[in-house]
Amino acid sequence: MSTVAGKALLGTPMDPSPAASETMVAVARNHGVSPFRQMREMASMRFGPGKLANHEYYSTGVFDPEISIEDKKRYVGKIGSYEINVAASPLKLTETRAFLRDKVMYTSLLRQLDLPTTETQAVAHTSRMFGSLPVLRTVSDVEDFLRNTARYPLFVKPCEGAGSVGSALIKSCDADVLALGNGQHADVNGFAQEVVEDYPEGFIFQTTVKQHPDLVQMTGEAVGTMRVVTTRDETGIAPLYTVWKIPSPRAMSDNFWQSGSMVALIDDQTGQVQKCNIGSGLNAKLLDKHPVSDMAFEGFQIPHWDQIQRVACEGHGLFPEFGIVGWDIAVGPDGPIIIECNDNPFHVLWQLAAGQGIKTPAFQARLNAANSESQSILRGKIDTFQAREKAKRGKS
């Protein structure tokens, strides 16, 4: 049995470079879009409201001549997605962002308030304290935990970060060798050194979530979470959209950038799958059935649907100053389990699942309402602060 050569934890995906000439030629050949038209459209999209980088013009499929110019303008790239989120959750209003990104502290709050979330077994950090949670200070501490204390399987990840970077599924430990969820193996000592040396901001060891039997039957044991995006306006908090991030059968997590991963669009009224997509750009295609189970995607019912939406809204309600929040929610046998909270949800995922731009008239109306309410809350806070300062000056 061989062990992983180099890093065992998932690394950062390489940023796509501007489209190669081969891609431009393939689009011209397969879709009848001339290179000149492609370059013109790329320039328009890059400087337009969606801020699509050149590689995003291709990865989102906006090159398709069947998409009207009006519909193309509804797509966003990474920067455009961020701008949507900052408009709904202004930085001056949302000073708790660091807390939401801290996976240990945030999940501890959820557990304290009886909202369903993950179980933390231990945290690796050189200096921080985490109350009653075991803290692993050194490489030796991590090794000892993995060999003698951990309850497997484990899902491990940095205390801060996104995109599953630094994560791994550890199925078991035998004779100083860790069995990983992707079929590879890692040496305990090497793994412990990687955790301590590469993640000084902290590293979390959590009990692996067990999926609902219906999802296991469809996709296998690997956990695929529901990305539920919620918005807040003057009427309250409600789901905006949901996509199901379905991991490749050999992946350790459900992020779409991992080869073979899929993303499904969910009907927010019924909780049923509408369609499922794999790949992006020229390699994107719709899947009628799961490639392993051969079960049909369309019409598949997500279990505990009403609870999933309720839990996402209740979680958002803890921080109502945010106009928009993204939730990664697993579905266990007994109901939803909040995995993470995202203050900057990546709306390109919905675009890949839906095959259209996020700035639809219906979505834009919801986003505008969230933006307006956030500005109203911010103005109220400023007015309160100024009134207090004025009162202080009056007393002096």
C-alpha positions in Angstrom: 0.0 0.0 0.0 1.5 3.3 -1.1 1.0 6.6 0.6 0.5 10.1 -0.9 3.7 11.7 -2.3 3.6 15.3 -1.2 0.5 17.1 0.2 -2.5 15.0 1.3 -4.9 17.9 1.8 -6.7 19.5 -1.2 -4.7 22.3 -2.7 -5.9 25.6 -4.2 -7.2 25.1 -7.7 -5.1 26.9 -10.2 -6.7 30.1 -11.6 -7.7 29.6 -15.2 -5.6 31.6 -17.6 -7.1 33.6 -20.5 -8.6 31.3 -23.1 -6.0 29.6 -25.3 -6.3 29.9 -29.0 -7.5 26.3 -29.2 -10.6 27.2 -27.2 -11.3 30.2 -29.4 -11.0 28.0 -32.5 -13.2 25.3 -31.0 -16.0 27.8 -30.2 -15.7 29.2 -33.7 -15.9 25.7 -35.2 -18.6 24.2 -33.0 -20.8 27.3 -32.4 -20.1 29.5 -35.4 -18.9 32.4 -33.4 -16.0 34.1 -35.1 -12.8 35.0 -33.1 -13.5 38.7 -33.7 -17.0 38.4 -32.2 -15.6 36.4 -29.3 -13.0 39.1 -28.5 -15.6 41.8 -28.8 -18.0 40.0 -26.5 -15.3 39.3 -24.0 -14.3 42.9 -23.8 -18.0 43.9 -23.3 -18.5 41.3 -20.6 -15.3 42.1 -18.8 -16.1 45.8 -18.4 -19.9 45.3 -18.1 -21.9 44.9 -14.9 -21.1 41.1 -14.6 -17.3 41.7 -14.6 -16.6 38.4 -16.4 -12.9 37.7 -16.9 -11.9 36.2 -20.3 -11.8 32.6 -19.0 -15.2 33.1 -17.4 -16.7 34.1 -20.7 -15.9 30.5 -21.8 -16.4 28.6 -18.5 -19.9 30.0 -18.0 -20.9 29.2 -21.6 -21.7 32.8 -22.5 -20.1 32.3 -25.9 -23.2 30.4 -27.0 -24.8 32.3 -29.9 -28.3 31.0 -28.8 -28.0 33.3 -25.7 -29.3 36.8 -26.5 -27.2 39.9 -25.7 -29.7 40.9 -23.0 -29.4 37.5 -21.4 -25.6 37.5 -21.6 -25.5 40.7 -19.6 -27.3 38.9 -16.7 -24.2 36.6 -16.1 -21.6 37.4 -13.5 -18.1 36.3 -12.9 -16.2 36.0 -9.6 -15.9 39.8 -9.2 -19.5 40.4 -10.3 -20.7 37.8 -7.8 -18.7 39.6 -5.0 -20.2 42.9 -5.9 -23.7 41.5 -5.6 -22.9 40.3 -2.1 -21.3 43.5 -0.9 -24.2 45.6 -2.2 -26.6 43.4 -0.2 -24.3 43.2 2.8 -22.3 46.5 3.0 -18.9 46.1 4.6 -19.6 48.9 7.1 -22.7 47.1 8.2 -21.4 43.6 8.4 -18.4 43.7 10.8 -19.1 40.2 12.0 -17.8 38.6 8.7 -14.7 37.2 10.4 -16.8 35.4 13.0 -19.0 33.8 10.3 -15.8 32.6 8.5 -14.5 31.0 11.7 -15.7 27.5 11.4 -15.0 26.6 15.1 -16.6 29.6 16.6 -19.6 29.7 14.3 -20.6 26.1 14.6 -20.1 26.4 18.4 -22.7 29.2 18.4 -25.1 27.1 16.4 -24.8 24.2 18.8 -25.4 26.5 21.8 -28.6 27.8 20.2 -29.8 24.3 19.3 -29.4 24.7 15.5 -28.2 21.4 13.8 -24.5 21.5 12.8 -21.3 19.5 12.8 -19.5 18.0 15.8 -15.9 19.2 16.4 -13.7 16.6 18.0 -10.5 18.8 18.2 -8.8 21.9 16.9 -5.1 22.3 15.9 -3.7 25.7 16.8 -0.5 26.9 18.4 -2.0 29.6 20.7 -5.8 30.0 20.6 -8.1 28.5 23.3 -11.4 26.9 22.4 -13.1 26.3 25.7 -13.8 22.7 26.4 -12.6 21.5 22.9 -9.3 19.7 22.8 -6.6 21.8 21.3 -3.6 20.3 19.5 -0.5 22.5 19.8 2.2 20.5 18.1 2.8 17.9 15.4 3.1 15.3 18.2 -0.3 16.3 19.5 -1.9 15.9 16.1 -0.2 12.5 15.7 -1.4 11.3 19.1 -5.0 12.5 18.3 -5.1 10.7 15.0 -3.6 7.5 16.4 -5.4 7.2 19.7 -8.3 9.6 20.2 -10.0 10.4 17.0 -13.4 8.8 16.2 -13.4 7.9 12.5 -14.4 8.8 9.9 -13.3 12.4 10.1 -13.7 15.4 7.9 -10.9 17.9 8.4 -10.4 21.4 7.1 -8.8 24.8 8.0 -10.7 27.0 10.5 -10.8 29.7 7.9 -11.0 29.4 4.1 -13.3 28.4 1.3 -13.5 26.1 -1.7 -12.6 23.0 0.3 -9.0 24.0 0.1 -7.0 22.1 2.8 -9.8 19.6 3.4 -9.8 15.8 3.5 -12.0 12.9 4.4 -10.1 10.5 6.6 -11.9 7.1 6.7 -9.6 5.3 9.2 -6.1 5.0 10.7 -4.2 1.8 10.7 -0.5 1.2 11.5 0.3 4.9 11.2 -1.4 5.2 7.8 -4.5 7.2 7.2 -7.0 6.0 4.6 -8.4 9.0 2.7 -11.8 9.3 1.1 -10.3 9.5 -2.4 -8.7 6.1 -2.2 -5.2 7.4 -1.4 -3.3 6.9 1.9 -1.2 9.3 3.9 1.5 8.9 6.6 0.3 10.1 10.0 3.5 12.0 10.7 3.6 13.7 7.3 -0.1 14.6 7.6 0.4 16.1 11.1 3.3 18.2 9.9 1.2 19.5 6.9 -1.6 20.5 9.3 0.6 22.4 11.7 3.0 24.0 9.2 0.6 24.9 6.4 -2.4 26.1 8.5 -1.2 28.3 11.3 -4.7 30.0 11.4 -6.1 26.8 12.8 -7.3 23.4 11.6 -10.5 21.6 12.6 -11.2 17.9 13.0 -14.9 17.1 12.7 -17.1 14.0 12.9 -18.1 13.1 9.4 -21.8 13.7 8.6 -23.9 10.7 7.6 -26.1 11.3 4.6 -29.8 10.5 4.4 -30.4 7.0 2.9 -32.2 8.5 -0.2 -29.1 10.6 -1.0 -26.8 7.7 -0.4 -28.8 5.6 -2.8 -28.5 8.3 -5.5 -24.9 9.6 -5.1 -23.1 7.3 -2.7 -21.5 7.9 0.7 -19.6 11.1 -0.2 -21.6 14.1 1.3 -23.0 16.6 -1.2 -24.4 19.7 0.4 -27.3 22.0 -0.5 -26.1 25.5 -1.2 -29.0 27.5 0.0 -28.8 31.3 -0.5 -31.0 33.4 1.6 -31.8 37.1 1.4 -33.2 39.6 3.9 -35.4 42.6 3.0 -38.0 44.7 4.9 -40.4 41.7 4.9 -38.0 39.3 6.5 -35.7 36.4 5.4 -36.4 33.9 2.7 -34.5 31.5 0.4 -33.4 33.0 -3.0 -32.2 29.7 -4.6 -30.8 26.3 -3.9 -28.3 24.1 -5.8 -27.2 20.7 -4.8 -23.4 20.2 -5.0 -22.9 16.5 -5.9 -19.4 15.2 -5.4 -17.6 12.9 -7.8 -17.7 9.3 -6.4 -13.9 9.6 -5.8 -13.9 13.2 -4.4 -13.3 14.1 -0.8 -15.7 17.0 -0.9 -18.4 18.5 -3.0 -16.7 21.5 -4.6 -17.5 21.9 -8.3 -13.9 22.5 -9.3 -13.0 18.9 -8.5 -13.1 16.7 -11.6 -16.3 14.8 -12.0 -18.4 16.9 -9.6 -21.9 17.9 -10.5 -24.3 20.6 -9.6 -28.1 20.3 -9.7 -30.8 23.0 -9.7 -33.5 22.5 -7.1 -37.1 23.8 -7.3 -37.5 25.9 -4.3 -41.2 25.3 -4.0 -41.1 21.5 -4.2 -37.5 20.6 -3.3 -37.3 18.4 -6.4 -34.3 18.3 -8.8 -35.0 20.1 -12.0 -31.8 19.3 -13.9 -28.1 18.4 -13.2 -25.0 19.7 -14.9 -21.4 18.4 -15.1 -18.4 20.3 -16.4 -18.3 23.8 -17.6 -17.8 25.7 -20.8 -17.2 23.5 -23.9 -17.2 20.5 -21.6 -20.5 21.2 -19.9 -23.4 18.8 -20.4 -26.7 17.9 -18.8 -27.0 14.6 -17.0 -30.2 12.7 -17.1 -28.9 10.1 -14.6 -26.2 9.8 -12.0 -23.2 8.1 -13.6 -22.9 5.5 -10.9 -26.3 4.8 -9.5 -28.1 5.3 -12.8 -30.9 7.0 -11.0 -32.8 9.8 -12.8 -32.1 13.3 -11.5 -35.2 15.1 -12.7 -37.9 14.9 -10.1 -35.7 13.4 -7.4 -37.1 14.6 -4.1 -34.6 16.2 -1.6 -35.7 14.8 1.9 -36.5 17.1 4.7 -37.0 20.0 2.3 -39.1 22.3 4.5 -36.7 21.8 7.4 -33.7 22.7 5.1 -35.2 26.0 4.2 -36.3 26.8 7.7 -32.9 26.1 9.2 -31.2 28.3 6.6 -33.5 31.2 7.4 -33.1 30.7 11.2 -29.4 30.7 10.8 -29.5 33.9 8.7 -31.7 35.4 11.4 -28.8 35.3 13.9 -27.1 38.0 11.8 -29.9 40.0 10.2 -27.5 42.8 9.2 -26.5 40.6 6.3 -28.6 41.1 3.2 -27.5 37.8 1.6 -25.9 34.7 3.0 -25.0 31.3 1.5 -25.4 28.0 3.5 -23.8 24.6 2.9 -26.3 22.2 4.4 -26.0 18.5 4.5 -29.1 16.3 4.8 -28.8 13.6 7.5 -31.2 10.8 8.3 -33.0 13.0 10.8 -32.8 16.3 9.0 -30.6 19.2 7.8 -27.1 19.8 9.3 -25.5 23.2 8.7 -21.9 22.7 7.6 -20.8 26.2 6.8 -22.0 29.8 6.5 -20.7 31.9 3.5 -20.8 35.7 3.6 -19.7 35.7 0.0 -21.7 33.0 -1.8 -20.4 32.2 -5.3 -23.4 32.8 -7.6 -21.6 31.3 -10.6 -22.7 27.9 -9.2 -26.3 28.7 -9.8 -25.5 29.9 -13.3 -23.8 26.6 -14.1 -26.8 24.7 -12.7 -29.5 26.9 -14.3 -27.9 27.7 -17.6 -28.7 31.4 -17.3 -27.3 34.5 -15.6 -28.1 35.2 -12.0 -29.5 38.7 -12.7 -32.9 37.5 -13.8 -35.7 40.1 -13.3 -37.1 38.1 -10.4 -33.7 37.7 -8.7 -32.7 41.3 -9.3 -35.9 42.5 -7.6 -35.1 40.4 -4.6 -31.5 41.7 -4.5 -32.6 45.3 -4.9 -35.0 44.9 -2.0 -32.1 43.4 0.1 -29.8 46.2 -0.9 -32.4 48.9 0.0 -33.1 47.4 3.4 -29.4 47.1 4.2 -29.0 50.8 3.4 -31.9 51.6 5.6 -30.4 49.7 8.5 -27.0 51.3 8.0 -28.6 54.8 7.9 -30.4 54.0 11.1 -27.2 52.9 12.9 -25.4 56.1 11.7 -28.3 58.3 12.9 -28.3 56.5 16.3 -24.5 57.0 16.6 -24.7 60.6 15.7 -27.6 61.2 18.1 -25.6 59.6 21.0 -22.5 61.7 20.2 -24.6 64.8 20.1 -26.1 63.9 23.5 -22.7 63.4 25.0 -21.5 66.8 23.8 -24.7 68.3 25.3 -23.8 66.9 28.7 -20.2 68.1 28.7 
